[in-house]
């Protein structure tokens, strides 16, 4: 059994670029908790010492425009391009039953309901419909939709996920009759 250490910070957003001249930044949000970006809340720019306070926050299409107190003009905001916004793991809000933070899942061993080893979950892709788990193992890269019909059990303590493969998901297994 492999135990992984959870990251000390949770990703809540990714700064894409500065916006206008006042120091605002365009942010792609990764948190399901919009209050994380409310005026007065604290966010950490990954790699910086200490938190920043949100001075202003407003929607802009599919993104947010944020002004952070430590970055007051476009030149300073330019330093934030392509950096992550995080919060300490201790500030993690509980998720609903059956939902997990990404870093809780990445690194898990993935097996089928019949104990066929598919490998390790190495990445999660966010699509419009559902998340897709990227698993690398003996069959190469396997892409699994993160839907209840496929994901049967997630055991955080033992770092194991049990999946039920639908016909056509892993053609190699369909051909050999293993699943």
N, C-alpha and C positions, 0 to 999 in steps of 0.2 A: 504494500500500500504506500503510495506516494503522497506525502503531505506537502502542500504548497503554502507559502506565506502570502497572505493577502496584502495588497499594496496599502501603504499608509494613507493614501489619498484616493478619492473617487473622482473620476472624470465627470464633469458636469457640462462642459462646453469646449469648443475649439474656436480660437480667434482666427478669423480668416484674413482680415486686413483692416487698416484704419479707414474711417469714414469721415469725410469732410475735414475741417481744419481745427475743430475744437478738442480733439483727442478721443472722440468716440471710436469704438471698434465694432466691426460686424462679427457676430458670434453665431456659430452653428451650435444649437442647444442639444445636449445629450441627456439631460435630466428630465424625468417625468414630473418633477416638482417645480412649477414655475416660480414659486415663492423664493427659490434660490437666487433669483435675479432681481428681487424687489429692491427699491431704493433703500439704502441703509444696511443691506445684507453684506456679509463678508465672503470674498472669494480669494483664492490663492492663484497666482500665475505660476504654473509649474516651473520650478527652478529658482523662483524668487524667495527672498526671506520675508516672511510675514504676510498678512492678508492685505487685500485692497478692499475699500468700501465702495459699494455701488452708489454713484452720485446720481445717475439717471439711467433709465431703462425704458426702451420703447420698441414695439414690433416694427419690423421692416421686411415685408414679404414673408418668406419662410425663416427669417433670421431675427435676431435681436440686435439692437444698437445699444451698447453699454458705454457709459463714461465711468471710469474708475478713478478714485481720488489720487492715486500716485502717478497718473499719466494724464497730464492736463493739456497737451497740445499734440498736433499731428506728428511731430518729430518723435516725441516720446511714444506715441501710440504705434508708430512704425516698428518699434522694438518688440512689439507684441505679436507681430504677424506670424502666423502658423504656430502659435503656442497654445497650450491647453489651459483651461480654467478647471481648478480642482477644489475640493473641500476635504478636510481631514475625515478619515474613515469613521472616527467617533461621532461625526455629525450625520452619518448615514441614517436616512429615515427608513423605517420598516417598509418592506414591499408587501403587496398582497400575496396571499397563499399561492404558491406555484410560480412566482416570479423571483428572479435572481439578478444580482449585480453581475456584470460581465466577468469581472476578475474572480468571481466565485466559481465560474464555470470553466474558464480557459485553464487548460492543464489537466482536466478530468479525463479519466479512462472511459471510453465509450464501448459498450458491448451490446450485442443484440439480446433479445429475450431468450434465445437458445444458446447463449454464452459464447457466440462468435465475437472475437476481439476485432473491433474496427480501428482501434488506435486511440489517439489523444486529440481532444478538442483543442485546436490551435488558434482559431479565430472565430469571430462572429460578424456576419454581414447583416446590415440592416437594409431591408428592401421595403417596398411599399406595403406588401401584404403581410409578411411575417419575417422574423429573423431567420437566418440560415446559419447552421453550425458547420464549420469547416473542420473535418476530422482527418488527420494524417495517420496512416498505419500500414499494415501488411497489404492492403488493397490499393495503396496510393491515397490520393485525396478523395474523400467522400463528402458530399454536400447533403446535409440533412435539414429539412424544414423544421423549424422549432414550433411544432404544433402538437396538440395533445394526442392526436392519433399516432404520432411517431414517438414522442418522448414519453416513456412509460414511468420512469422513476429517476429522480435526481437525489443522490445520496451525498450531501455536502461533507459529512464527517469522513466517509471513506473515499471521497473524491471519485465517484463512479456514477455514470449515467447509463441507464438501460433504455434501449430504443427498440421499436418494432418497425422493421423495414416494410414499406409498402412496395408492391410489385413495380419494378422498373427503377427504383431508387439506386440500387447497386446491381447493375447488370451482371457483374462477375458472380455474385451470389445467386442470382436468378438462374444463370447458366449451369452452375454446379449443383443446384438443388440444396444448398446448405441452409437456406433461409426460406 
